[in-house]
Amino acid sequence: GTNAAAGITITNSGAITVATGANTSVGIYAANAGNAAVVVNNSGVIDPATYGFVATGAGNVTVNNSNNVTGTLVGIHAETSGAAPFTASVFDTNLGTVIGQTGNGIEDFATGGGNVIVDTSLGSNITGGLNGIQTGVTGGAGVTTINTLTSAASTAILVTGQGADGIPANSSSNGKI
């Protein structure tokens, strides 16, 4: 949507299979140029789009994933262009595995100084051909929070960056990482 008052909510529980090819593909795509909320709730398997899903907006962006997601480039991409207190959040639960085969498993960005949250404590392994989890906050006072602590629901969560780092968190803001 392009209206600041028009939020977007997508809820998926079915398997999404995307044929790979020369064009960029996305399993689930949610974008709002306005600052109303973008929410993606996924409990279905997504395999193997270029991006498992993309959620972007100028307000709060929330991705709730509870199943396996594979992207040939990126598993999950979330981004807000809004300033704090707007937040781009990714929550991986129910032992959902996220894979970005050649890029990042999960990438979460705040390009206008907003906040970034990634919580995989109830999820499973996060693997990227480059980085496991990549976060970034540009400008403003945005804060980065990453939680990968193992809970009672899972016994071992691995975050793997096969070509670079497990979890690079970058900020050019005045906020904390």
HELIX and SHEET records of a PDB file:
SHEET    1   A 6 ILE A   8  ASN A  12  0                                        
SHEET    2   A 6 VAL A  38  ASN A  42  1                                        
SHEET    3   A 6 VAL A  61  ASN A  65  1                                        
SHEET    4   A 6 THR A  87  ASP A  92  1                                        
SHEET    5   A 6 ASN A 115  ASP A 119  1                                        
SHEET    6   A 6 THR A 144  ASN A 147  1                                        
SHEET    1   B 3 ILE A  16  THR A  17  0                                        
SHEET    2   B 3 ILE A  46  GLY A  57  1                                        
SHEET    3   B 3 VAL A  26  ASN A  32  1                                        
SHEET    1   C 6 ILE A  16  THR A  17  0                                        
SHEET    2   C 6 ILE A  46  GLY A  57  1                                        
SHEET    3   C 6 VAL A  69  THR A  80  1                                        
SHEET    4   C 6 VAL A  98  GLY A 100  1                                        
SHEET    5   C 6 ILE A 126  GLY A 128  1                                        
SHEET    6   C 6 VAL A 159  GLY A 161  1                                        
SHEET    1   D 6 ILE A  16  THR A  17  0                                        
SHEET    2   D 6 ILE A  46  GLY A  57  1                                        
SHEET    3   D 6 VAL A  69  THR A  80  1                                        
SHEET    4   D 6 ILE A 106  ALA A 110  1                                        
SHEET    5   D 6 ILE A 133  VAL A 137  1                                        
SHEET    6   D 6 ALA A 169  SER A 171  1                                        
END                                                                             
